[in-house]
Amino acid sequence: MSPTPPIHVIKIGGHQMDDNAFLARFVAAVRDVQSRGIQPIIVHGGGQEIDRLHRDLQVPSFTVQGLRVTTEQSLRLVKMALNGLANSRLVRWLVNGGVAAIGLSGVDLGLIRVEKYEPDGINLGRVGRVVEVQADRLMPLLAAGFVPVISPISLGRDGLSYNVNADHAAEAVALALQAAGLVFITNVRGVLIAGQPLRVLPVDQVEELIGEGFITGGMIPKVRAAAAAVNRGLATAIITDIERYALGEGTFIVARMEA
């Protein structure tokens, strides 16, 4: 029996999904990863599509701690943006670039199960926290050579759909599959402090940098997800942009450094 190829779970944000130049570079990066014997799994966001739908339909939208508050009305738009527009667009680009991509959501196959998430007791509406990933249900797709492209809309234990932050979904998928790497591709070079990217960020400094206002907005869930994955034994987590991913550069989240 041939050995199972190492898996990289690659998360990309919604802000890149409208950028054709980025998508072309991303397809090339996925093909490069495959050529090196690595099995990619892609988890995506869709923030710009979500914002656009809310704006066009005049539905209020706001975030708390980098997480989107999701009312019942908002959830309908989030599902349209993530499961429909963003997922199909990314799959189309990959397939046209020669990658055997297949679109999924966390609901499909019961892949990602969640419960309602209320950080610090804050009611975010239909926002879920991942409690289980059915990793075995991805294995036949991987064995057949497919690249799963996963929207983070997931299935609650109550049978309802929930919006899950894509960073948290990527973390959970990586841990469930014991991935060799977890990669957050953003539109910046990594975690920036005074405009300069950190090469290494120990997990025990994450909350301090958030509390002091150095890490803000959408970078918060990325860094927390990367830190949580490393704390739970994941080998590698990196926050980077598409150019530096190809070079193996960015901000590496590492285990607590000894004094």
C-alpha positions as CSV (number, residue, x, y, z in Angstrom):
1,M,0.0,0.0,0.0
2,S,1.4,3.4,-1.0
3,P,1.8,5.9,1.9
4,T,-0.8,8.6,2.4
5,P,0.4,11.9,1.0
6,P,0.8,14.7,3.5
7,I,-2.2,17.1,3.6
8,H,-2.1,20.9,3.6
9,V,-5.3,22.6,4.6
10,I,-5.3,25.9,2.9
11,K,-7.6,28.7,3.9
12,I,-8.2,31.7,1.7
13,G,-10.3,34.7,2.5
14,G,-13.2,36.3,0.7
15,H,-11.3,39.4,-0.1
16,Q,-9.2,37.6,-2.7
17,M,-12.1,35.9,-4.4
18,D,-12.9,38.9,-6.6
19,D,-9.3,39.2,-7.8
20,N,-8.6,37.3,-11.0
21,A,-4.9,37.9,-10.7
22,F,-4.9,36.3,-7.2
23,L,-7.0,33.4,-8.4
24,A,-4.6,32.7,-11.2
25,R,-1.7,32.7,-8.8
26,F,-3.6,30.5,-6.3
27,V,-4.4,27.9,-9.0
28,A,-0.7,27.8,-9.8
29,A,0.2,27.4,-6.1
30,V,-2.2,24.5,-5.7
31,R,-0.7,22.8,-8.7
32,D,2.7,23.4,-7.4
33,V,1.7,21.8,-4.0
34,Q,0.3,18.8,-5.8
35,S,3.5,18.4,-7.9
36,R,5.4,18.2,-4.6
37,G,3.3,15.2,-3.4
38,I,1.1,17.2,-1.0
39,Q,-2.7,16.8,-1.0
40,P,-4.4,20.2,-0.7
41,I,-7.8,20.8,0.9
42,I,-9.2,24.3,0.6
43,V,-11.4,26.1,3.0
44,H,-12.7,29.5,1.9
45,G,-14.4,32.6,3.2
46,G,-16.5,35.0,1.2
47,G,-16.5,38.3,3.0
48,Q,-16.8,40.6,0.0
49,E,-19.7,38.7,-1.5
50,I,-21.4,38.6,1.8
51,D,-21.0,42.4,2.3
52,R,-22.1,43.0,-1.3
53,L,-25.4,41.1,-0.8
54,H,-26.1,42.7,2.5
55,R,-25.5,46.1,1.0
56,D,-27.5,45.5,-2.2
57,L,-30.5,44.1,-0.2
58,Q,-30.1,46.7,2.6
59,V,-29.7,44.1,5.3
60,P,-27.7,45.3,8.3
61,S,-24.3,43.6,8.8
62,F,-21.6,44.0,11.5
63,T,-18.9,42.0,13.2
64,V,-17.8,41.4,16.8
65,Q,-14.2,40.2,17.6
66,G,-13.8,39.6,13.8
67,L,-16.8,37.4,13.6
68,R,-19.9,38.2,11.6
69,V,-23.2,38.6,13.6
70,T,-25.6,36.3,11.7
71,T,-29.3,36.9,12.0
72,E,-31.9,34.6,10.4
73,Q,-32.2,37.0,7.5
74,S,-28.4,37.4,7.3
75,L,-27.9,33.7,7.2
76,R,-29.8,33.3,4.0
77,L,-27.4,35.8,2.3
78,V,-24.3,34.2,3.9
79,K,-25.3,30.8,2.4
80,M,-26.0,32.4,-1.0
81,A,-22.5,34.0,-0.9
82,L,-20.5,31.1,0.5
83,N,-22.2,28.0,-0.9
84,G,-23.1,29.6,-4.2
85,L,-21.1,32.5,-5.5
86,A,-17.7,32.0,-3.7
87,N,-17.6,28.2,-3.8
88,S,-18.6,27.8,-7.4
89,R,-16.3,30.6,-8.5
90,L,-13.2,29.0,-6.8
91,V,-14.1,25.5,-8.1
92,R,-14.5,26.9,-11.6
93,W,-11.0,28.6,-11.5
94,L,-9.4,25.4,-10.2
95,V,-11.0,23.1,-12.7
96,N,-10.2,25.4,-15.6
97,G,-6.6,25.3,-14.3
98,G,-6.4,21.6,-14.4
99,V,-7.2,20.8,-10.7
100,A,-9.8,18.2,-10.0
101,A,-11.7,20.4,-7.5
102,I,-15.1,19.5,-6.0
103,G,-17.2,21.9,-4.1
104,L,-18.6,21.1,-0.6
105,S,-20.0,22.8,2.4
106,G,-19.8,21.7,6.0
107,V,-23.4,20.5,5.7
108,D,-22.6,18.1,2.9
109,L,-22.0,14.5,4.1
110,G,-22.5,15.9,7.7
111,L,-18.9,16.9,7.3
112,I,-18.7,19.6,10.0
113,R,-20.9,19.6,13.0
114,V,-21.3,22.6,15.2
115,E,-23.1,24.1,18.2
116,K,-24.1,27.7,18.8
117,Y,-21.1,29.9,19.5
118,E,-21.4,32.7,22.1
119,P,-17.9,34.1,22.8
120,D,-17.7,35.9,26.2
121,G,-21.5,35.4,26.4
122,I,-22.1,37.5,23.3
123,N,-25.1,36.4,21.1
124,L,-23.9,36.3,17.5
125,G,-27.1,34.8,16.2
126,R,-26.7,31.7,13.9
127,V,-22.9,31.4,14.3
128,G,-21.5,28.0,15.1
129,R,-18.5,26.5,16.9
130,V,-17.1,23.3,15.4
131,V,-17.5,20.3,17.7
132,E,-16.8,17.5,15.2
133,V,-15.4,16.9,11.7
134,Q,-16.2,13.7,10.0
135,A,-12.7,13.4,8.5
136,D,-13.3,9.8,7.2
137,R,-15.9,11.2,4.7
138,L,-13.2,13.2,2.9
139,M,-10.8,10.2,2.5
140,P,-12.6,8.6,-0.5
141,L,-12.4,12.0,-2.3
142,L,-8.8,12.4,-1.5
143,A,-8.0,8.8,-2.6
144,A,-9.7,9.5,-5.9
145,G,-7.5,12.5,-6.5
146,F,-10.1,15.2,-5.9
147,V,-9.3,18.5,-4.2
148,P,-12.2,19.4,-1.7
149,V,-13.1,23.0,-1.7
150,I,-15.1,23.6,1.5
151,S,-17.5,26.4,2.3
152,P,-17.7,26.8,6.1
153,I,-21.6,26.8,6.3
154,S,-22.0,23.8,8.7
155,L,-24.6,21.6,10.4
156,G,-25.8,22.2,13.9
157,R,-26.5,19.4,16.3
158,D,-30.0,20.9,16.3
159,G,-30.3,20.1,12.5
160,L,-30.0,23.8,11.5
161,S,-27.4,25.5,9.3
162,Y,-24.9,27.7,10.9
163,N,-22.3,30.3,9.8
164,V,-18.9,29.3,10.9
165,N,-15.8,31.5,10.6
166,A,-13.7,30.0,7.8
167,D,-10.5,30.3,9.9
168,H,-12.1,28.1,12.7
169,A,-13.4,25.6,10.1
170,A,-9.9,25.3,8.5
171,E,-8.4,24.7,12.0
172,A,-10.9,22.0,12.8
173,V,-10.5,20.2,9.4
174,A,-6.7,20.3,9.7
175,L,-6.8,18.8,13.2
176,A,-9.3,16.1,12.3
177,L,-7.1,15.0,9.4
178,Q,-3.9,15.4,11.3
179,A,-2.7,17.6,8.4
180,A,1.0,18.3,7.9
181,G,0.3,22.0,7.6
182,L,-2.4,24.7,8.1
183,V,-2.0,27.7,5.8
184,F,-3.9,30.9,6.1
185,I,-3.5,32.9,2.9
186,T,-4.3,36.6,3.3
187,N,-3.8,39.8,1.5
188,V,-0.9,40.8,3.8
189,R,2.5,39.3,4.3
190,G,1.7,37.8,7.7
191,V,1.0,39.2,11.2
192,L,2.2,42.8,11.0
193,I,3.6,44.7,13.9
194,A,4.4,48.4,13.1
195,G,4.0,47.5,9.5
196,Q,6.5,44.7,9.5
197,P,5.6,40.9,9.4
198,L,6.7,38.7,12.3
199,R,8.7,35.7,11.2
200,V,7.7,33.7,14.3
201,L,4.8,34.2,16.7
202,P,4.7,32.0,19.9
203,V,1.3,31.0,20.9
204,D,1.7,32.5,24.4
205,Q,2.1,36.0,22.9
206,V,-1.1,35.9,20.8
207,E,-3.6,37.1,23.4
208,E,-1.2,39.8,24.7
209,L,-0.9,41.2,21.2
210,I,-4.6,41.1,20.7
211,G,-5.2,42.8,24.0
212,E,-2.7,45.5,23.3
213,G,-4.4,46.3,19.9
214,F,-1.5,45.1,17.7
215,I,-3.6,42.3,16.2
216,T,-7.1,43.5,15.2
217,G,-10.1,42.8,13.0
218,G,-10.1,39.7,10.8
219,M,-6.6,38.8,11.8
220,I,-7.8,37.9,15.3
221,P,-9.7,34.7,14.3
222,K,-6.8,33.7,12.0
223,V,-4.2,34.0,14.7
224,R,-6.4,32.3,17.4
225,A,-7.2,29.4,15.1
226,A,-3.5,28.9,14.2
227,A,-2.5,29.1,17.8
228,A,-5.2,26.7,18.9
229,A,-4.2,24.2,16.2
230,V,-0.5,24.4,17.3
231,N,-1.5,24.0,20.9
232,R,-3.4,20.8,20.0
233,G,-0.4,19.3,18.3
234,L,-0.6,20.4,14.6
235,A,2.9,20.4,13.2
236,T,2.8,23.7,11.2
237,A,0.6,26.8,11.0
238,I,1.5,29.8,8.9
239,I,-0.2,33.1,8.0
240,T,1.1,34.5,4.7
241,D,0.2,35.8,1.3
242,I,0.1,33.9,-2.0
243,E,3.5,35.1,-3.1
244,R,5.3,34.1,0.1
245,Y,3.4,30.8,0.5
246,A,5.2,29.6,-2.6
247,L,8.5,30.6,-1.0
248,G,7.7,29.1,2.4
249,E,7.6,32.5,4.1
250,G,5.2,34.3,6.3
251,T,4.4,34.3,10.1
252,F,4.9,30.9,11.6
253,I,2.8,30.2,14.7
254,V,4.9,28.1,17.0
255,A,4.5,26.4,20.4
256,R,5.2,28.3,23.6
257,M,8.8,29.3,23.9
258,E,10.7,28.3,27.0
259,A,12.2,31.0,29.2
